Amino acid sequence: MTQKTSLSYRDAGVDIDAGDALVERIKPLAKKTLREGVLGGIGGFGALFEVPSRYRAPVLVSGTDGVGTKLKLAFLLNRHDSVGQDLVAMSVNDILVQGAEPLFFLDYFACGRLDVATAATVVGGIARGCELAGCALIGGETAEMPGMYPDGEYDLAGFAVGVAEKSRLIDGSTIAPGDVVLGLASSGAHSNGYSLLRKIVERAHPDMNARFEGDKTLADVVMAPTRIYVKSILSLMEKVAIKGMAHITGGGLLENVPRILPENTVAALEKSAWPRPPLFDWLQQEGQVAEAEMHRVFNCGIGMVLIVAREDADTALAALQQNGETAWRIGQIAARQGQAQVSV
């Protein structure tokens, strides 16, 4: 009888030592994101957070998302430093639209074989995103699952929790005809529409390292991290009453703006009110994408939409620009008469 050899977890494809090494590399990154309310640190079974006492009637607002097929380009281009910010942005921008201050974030990193250097680079991007959002990275999970993912690939998910004063929740209910629609510039395609974007890239076969926009290559442009609007908009909320906000993600302007509009209103947007970044012109030309499809799939240069009263529009624009945002008046709210809720 042949004697069976002893097997270990490493023989099965899971390296516990690599996981431990990653935790040690993550700890200083997470420490940089600490803020009021954090109890304890990385490594516990559960993450602890105390809602700041300045909130009198706190309402917790939560969101979860991933990076999607933009990760395929990260693998192809071997660029892993920005997708972590994408992960944070997709969740914190979502909860921001209801007036929530992001408090903390948790990440889930899954792979077939753990590459500590790559994972640490990704988590470094997550930590940067948390710093930009003013929230703490207080926990997460690294799952090494042999056979589930090809070598060199991974998947990401993120979970954000924020808080808003109950009396200051933003739900769009006060939006009325005559209000002004403001658009905040995106940093690129953010993390949406990448299945179509990748299809266009496959068809066009461009040189990804060639200069595309200024001193940036096409690879730089398509991997630009999603802009995080948290600090500038939280600051704006102290100056003017924001009636509604929409994070322009999958579905573009045509499907995201209606989510905040009362049924009896429409948003009439003027696409000439803002410059479309060269990336979107290139995608439309190379993919022969219809104009309506462009606005239904991509953000086309607008990453966040705000709706304010007409008398607050100038103040809001000035405050946003002072806080580093590029923003424009891109339309107005009108009474609905059976038409679609958004026109571009």
N, C-alpha and C positions, 0 to 999 in steps of 0.2 A: 504494500500500500504506500502510495506517495504521500509523504508528509506535507501538509499544507503550511505555507509560510504565514507568518503573522502580518496582518494588515493594519495600517494606520489611517487616520483621517486624511493625511497628506497623500497616501497612496490612492485614495478615492478622489483626490483633486482639490481638497480644501486645506489651505495652509493657515493654521491658527496663528502661527508666529507672524505671518504677513499681516493678518488682521490686527494683531496687537501692535505691530509697528505702525500701522496706519493710524490707530487711535492716538498714539503718542505724537504723531505728526500733526494730527488735527487739533489737539488740545490748545496749543498756542494760538492757532487761527481762531478757534471759538472764543478764546479769552478776550480777543480784541473786540468782540461784538457785545460784550457784557453791558447791561444797562440796568436801571432800577427795576426791581421786581424779580430778578433772577435769584433763585434759592438753590445752592449747590452748583455742580458743574457737570461736564461730560463724564459719562461712565456709569451712572446709576441706571436702575431698571426703568425709572420714569423721570421725566424732566419736570422740575417744580418751578412755578412762577406765581408771584403774588400780584394781583391787579393793583396798579398804583392808587393810592388813597385819594388822589385829587378828583377821581371820578365819583360823582354822587349816586348816579343810577347807571352803572356800567352795563353795556350790552356787548357780549363777545361776538365777534364776526370772524368766521373761518373760511379758508379757501385752500384748494389743493390743485395741483397741475403738474405737468411734466414739460419736457423740452421738445418732444415729438421727433419727427424725422430729420430735424436739423442735426441730430446726433450722427446721422449717416455721413454728413459732410465733415463733422468733427473727426470721425474715424478716417475718412478718405484723406483729409488734409493734415491729419495729425495735430489738430488744434483743440486743446482741451481746457484752455485757460479761461474761456469766456462763457461756456455753457452753464457753469454754476450760477453766474449772474442772471442768465436767462431763466433758470429754474426759480430763483427767488422772485424775480420781477413778475413772472406770470401769476403768482399767488398774491404778492403784496399789492400790486396794482389793482387786482380784482377786489380785494377787500377795501382798498382805499376809496373806491367809487361810492361806497355807502357811508363814507366819512370816518372810517376806522383808522386808528393809529396802530400800525403793526407792532406787536409786542415780542413775539418769538417765532422761530422757524425750526422745523425739523426736516431732515432730508433722508431719502432712501436711495442707496446706491447698490445696484445689483449687477453681477458679472458672472462669467463662467470661470475665469481665473483672475485672481486679484493681482493687479500690477500696482504696487504701492505708490510709485512715482506718479503714474497717471491719476490714480484716485486722489492723491494729495493735491495735485494740480486742480482737479475738478472742485474739490472741497475748498481750495483757496479762492476759487471764483464764487462759491456759495458764500463764503465769509465776507468777501468784498461786497457782494450784493446785500448782505445783511447790514453791513456798515452804511451803505448808501440809503437803506430803508430805515435805519435807526432801530432795527430789531435784533434780538439776541439769537444766535445759533446755539440752542441749548440741548440738542440731542439729534439722534438719527440712527440709521441702521445700515450696515454694510453686509450684503448677502453674497457669498461666494457659492455659486450653484453650478458645478461642472455639468456640461451637456446642455445647459439651458441657453447659453449665449456662445457665439464663436469667440475664439481668442482675440483679444484686442477690442472687443465691443462690450458695452455696458448699457444700462438704462437708468434713468433718474426719475424720481418723483419728489415732490416737496409739499409741505403742509405749513400754512401760516395761520396764526391766530392774532387777531387785533381786538381793539376795544374802542367803543364810541359811547359818548354820553347819549342816553336814550332820547333826550329832547333834541339832540342835534343830528340824529340819523338822516341821511340823505336818500330819498326814495323817488324823487322826480314828481311827486304829487303836486307840487306848487308850480310846475312849469306851465306857462300860459303863452298865448299868441303875443308876439312883440318881443319876447326874450331873445337874447343873442346867443349864438353857438360859437364857442371858441375852440380852436384846434391847437393842440400841442404837438410839436414836431416829434416824429419817431427817429430812432437812430438807424433805421433800416427796416428790413422785413421782420424784425423782432423774432418771434418763434412760431410764426404762423404761415401757412401756405407753402411749406417746404417740400411737400410731396410734388406739387406742381413746379416749384422752383427747381428741384432736382431733375425733374423730367425735362425741363427746358435746358438746363446745363448739359444733360446727357445728349440732347439733340444738337446743341450748338458746338460742343467740344471746344470751349474757349481755353485760352491759356490762363489758368487761375492766378498765376503769379505776375501777369502783365499789369501795368499801370491801368487803372480803370477810372478812378475819380480823385483828382489831385495827386497826392503822393500815395494813395491807397491802391492796393491790388484788388482784383475781383474777389479773391479769397478773403481779404480784409473786410470787404463790404458785406459779403454774404454771411460772415461769421461775427459781425459787429453785435455786441451784446444788447439785449433789450433794455431800453431806458427805464429807469426807476424814477417815478414822479412823486414819490411820497413826501419828501421834505418840502419841496416847493409848493405842493398843494395843501399840505397841512398848514403851512405858513399863510397861504392865501385864505384859508378858511377863517383865520383870525381877523381878516380885513373886510371880506365881502361874504354875502350869503350865496353859496353855490347851490343852485336848485337841483342840478342833476349832473352825473358824470357817467361816461361810458369808456371802458377800456377797450381799445380797438384790437381785438384778437381774431380768432377764426370766425369768418363771416364778414370781416371788414366793416366799413362804415354802414353798409346797407342793412346788416343784420344786428349789429351791436347797439347802434343809436336807438332803434325802436324799443329796446328793452327798458329804457328809462322814461319813455314818453307816455303821458296820459293818452287814452284812446282817442280823444277829440282833438289831438294836435298832430302836426307834421313838422319835420325838420327839412327846410329847403336849403341845401348846401350848394355852394358855388365853387366848383373845382378849380376855377381860375384864381381863387383867393389865396392859394398857397402853391409854392413851387413843388412839382413832383420830383423827387430825387432820381438821378440818372439810373439807378438800379431798376426802378419800376418801368422806365421807358425801355430799357434793354430787355427786360423780361417780356414786356408786351410785344416788342418787335420780333424777338427771336422765337417766341412761342405763338405768335399770331393770336394773342389772347384778346377777346372782345372787351370793350371798355367796361361794360356792366360786370363781366366776370372779374376783371381786375379789382373793382371796388367791392366785390363779394368775397374775394379770396385774400387780398393783401390790404395792408393799412394805407398804402399809397402815400406815405409821408406823414400821416396823422396817427399818433400813437394813443392819444387820450383826447376825449371831447368833454368840454365843460359847458354848462348852460347857466347863464346868469341874467339878471334883469338888465334891460337896456342901460339904465343909469349907472350900473356897476361895471359895465364892459371895459371902459377905459382904465379904471382903477385896477381891475383884474389883470388886464394885459400888461400894465406897467409893473405890477407886483411880480407877475410870472417872469418877465424879462429880467427884473432885478435879481431874481433867484436863479438865473441861468437857463431859463427855458426860452425856446423860440416858439412864439405863438401868434396866431392870426384870428381875426374874425372870419369865420368860414360859412356863416349862414344865419338864418333866423327861424324862429318858431312861428307857425301860422295855424289857423284853424283848419281842421281836417274836413274834407268834403268828399269822402269816399276813395281818395287816392292812397297810394302807398305812403307809409309813414316817413320815409326818407327819399329824397330825390337828390341826385348829384349830377 
